Amino acid sequence: MPVLVYIDHDNQNLNVANLSTITAASMIGEVHAVVVGYDCSDVAKNLAETQNIEKVLIVDSEAYTNPIAENISAVLVSISEGYSHILAPATTVGKNIMPRLSALLDVQQISEIVDVIDSDTFDRPIYAGNAIATVKSNDSIKVITVRTTAFEPACKGSSSVDIIEIEPPDISNHLSEFVGSELTKLDRPELTSARVIISGGRGMQNGENFKLLEQVAELLGAAVGASRAAVDSGFVSNDYQVGQTGKIVAPELYIAVGISGAIQHLAGMKDSKVIVAINKDEDAPIFQVADYGLVADLFEAIPELENELRT
């Protein structure tokens, strides 16, 4: 039986997290993707040219302008017959929709898989990523979210597949409605897709000092992140948070500045290819996972790094 992937998008652009989810789905079986939104044909066309996709379904209606879980899950239930698995990226949207879908289908969700053993068996992290559990499901339909940092993103294919329009089901959602959104727009890359990330912790002392990291980030073409301690202290907004309760990242280079290395933070970045730690405490736990460590005062080290990058 084919596998269905729910596509996270903003009606214009494809979230890059979908590409890794498509790779995970292709390890299970034939991949069909569903785009639910309003005036979202460009997303479907882009998706149709992606490797490993065999069919694209599109449900286009004004009722789906915003990804409200009650509305989207009703669509997924209506087209679930004939699919053995339904997957979504473990983004904010995916983690909102899939638990409701699993409840409506009366099956158990398997969250944030990092490997596919076979069509019934998957690996997923537990205990803040300190252990990997191998879980097997006998449910007729497996509802799964994918930790996208664990899979390579699917590439653009050499041809385009069929796009099939699906009639939207009748919606009787009286539980929730979309009121508005407040989005942080940055000139720098988004955290979950950035090749390089520089993050600050409590050691930054205040939000004004994050400008030091932003200057380095501009030179490196990097995203700026933060530990939960920095966010809780009000230095930056929670959009910056990297960690178990923030964003899970795996860039090519992760620079941790003034971050002690609490388990919560390590769970969100320890899969980075190269980790560099700058901290004046030589006993900080961050040095245990770092590939390169610098014991120094960040207020001296970061300006020096910036000067070197400019020369």
C-alpha positions, 0 to 999 in steps of 0.5 A: 500500500502507498504512503501518504505525506502531509505537506507543510507549506504557507500556500506559496512556499514549500517548507524544506522539512517536507523534503526529509519527510519524503525521504523517510516515506520512500524508505517505507513504500510508494510515496503520495503527497497531499497539499491542503491549502488555498491558492496553493497550486505553485506548492503542488507544482514544485512538489510534483518535480521532487524525487521519490514522489509518485503522485500529488494530491491537492485540496484547494479551498478557502477553508484551508487558508490556515492550517487549523488542525480540526480542518486539516485532520478531517481532510486526511481522514477522508482520504486515509483509506488505501494508505498504510502510513500517514507521515508529516514533518515534526514541525509546529504544524505537523505536531499540531495536526497529527495527534488529532488525526491519530485520535480520529483514526483510533491509532497510536502516533509514533513521534519524531522517528529518526530511522525506518527499520521496516514498514512496521518498525521505527527508531525514535529518541527518548529521554531527551535524545539520550536513548533511542527506542525501537518501536513496532506498531501493528496498527492498520494505519501508522500515523508518524511524525519525522525528525527531519534532521535525521534524513537527507532531503529529497532532491529535485527529480528529472520529471513531473508527476500527476497532480490530482485535485480532490474535492474538499470534505464538508467541514463542521468545525465549531471548536476553533478558528484562525484569529491571526499570526505574528511572524518574525521576519529575518534576513538571515536563514531560518534555524531549521534549514541553516547550514551554519548556526551561532547560538548564545546562552545565559552567558550573553548576559542580556539581549543587547549583547546578542548583536555580537552574534548577529554581526558574526552571523552576517559574515558567516551567512548563519542563523542565530539561535539561543538556549532556553535559559537565554529565552527564559531570561528575555534576551531574545524571543522563543523563535530563537530557541534551540533544544528539546522544547525549541527547534531541533537542528543539525547544521554543518557548523554549530557555534555555542557561545556562553552555553553551558550545555544542559541536556535540554539544549544538547537534545536539539543540536548534538546531531550537528556535523561540527560543534564549536563551544566558546565558554569561560568555564572549562568544566561546562558540559558543552565541551563533552560534545564539542569537536572544538572548544575554546575556554575564553571570555566570549566578550573577547573571543567573539570580537576577535572572531569577527575581526578575523572573518573580516580580514 
